[in-house]
Amino acid sequence: MISPLELIRTKMQSRQLSYQELRVCIQSAVAQDGWMSLWRGWGPTVLRDVPFSALYWCNYELMKDLLCGQFCLDEATFRISFAAGAVSGMVAATLTLPFDVVKTQRQIELGNMETLQVTTPKSSSTWLLMQKIWAESGIRGLFTGFLPRVIKVAPACAIMISTYEFGKTFFQKMNQERQLNSL
């Protein structure tokens, strides 16, 4: 169910649409291409999100260990978790950005076709769309929106992981104290 919500968000960000216009756009897409049209961009989304998670967690653990070693610490502090999370999010966001660009292109192409009153062509593969973007705009085309994506993702990852690590440490200590008090 995430993909239709992502499609709606992308459409609303790509151009000013009232909720009425958005409803008409979605109804038109469903009438023309069926319910599956709401999952347009699902392939590139998966190709963005799965590697993003793998890159993020791998780099987070590496950065956390590196920073702990740098400061001669056995366990990561809130600051180290925050910094490692931000850097890891930045790296993952950068390396997966071309798939985000393809996903966005795929999702907004439907809206553009409806505006022009043209029959929506069958979407080409992710790889063909990447080649098209590369041919038209080069590397800049595949990394369009780099700064906004990094500015959004890096702090979000930093906040998420440092809060998680803080909560994990807090509850581990609380459970240890509870166990000691029950003896």
C-alpha positions, 0 to 999 in steps of 0.5 A: 500500500506504500506505493500508491501513497508515494505516487500521490505525494510525488504527484502533489510535489511535481505540480500544484494539484488540488485534492479534486484534481488529484482525485481526477488524475488517479481515477483517470489513471485507474480507468486507463491503465487499471489499478496497477497504475497506482504502483507505477514506480514500484520497481525503482522504489524497491531498487532504491530502498533495499540497497539503501538499507543495506548500505545504511546499516553496513556503513553505520556499523563501520562508522560507529566502530571507526568513531569509537576507535578514534575516541577510545570508547567501547560503546557508542555515545549519542553523538557518535551514533548521531554522526555515524547515522548522518554520514551513513544516511548521506552515503546511502542517499547519494548512491541510491539517488539515481533510482529515486530519480527514475521512480519520480520520473516514472510517477510523474510521467503519468500526470504529464500524459493526462495533461496532454490528453495522450494515451499513456505509453507502457513504461520502459524498464528502469534501466532503459529510463536510466539510459534515457536520463543519462543520454539527455542530461548526463550524470547530473540528470541521474543525481537531480535533487541531490542536495534536497535528498541529502538534507532530508535523509542525513538528519532523519537517519541521524535522529532515528538511529541515535534515538534508537541507540539511546532507547536501547541503552536506557532500557538495557540499563533499566532491565539490569537494575531491575534484575539486580534489585530482584535478587 
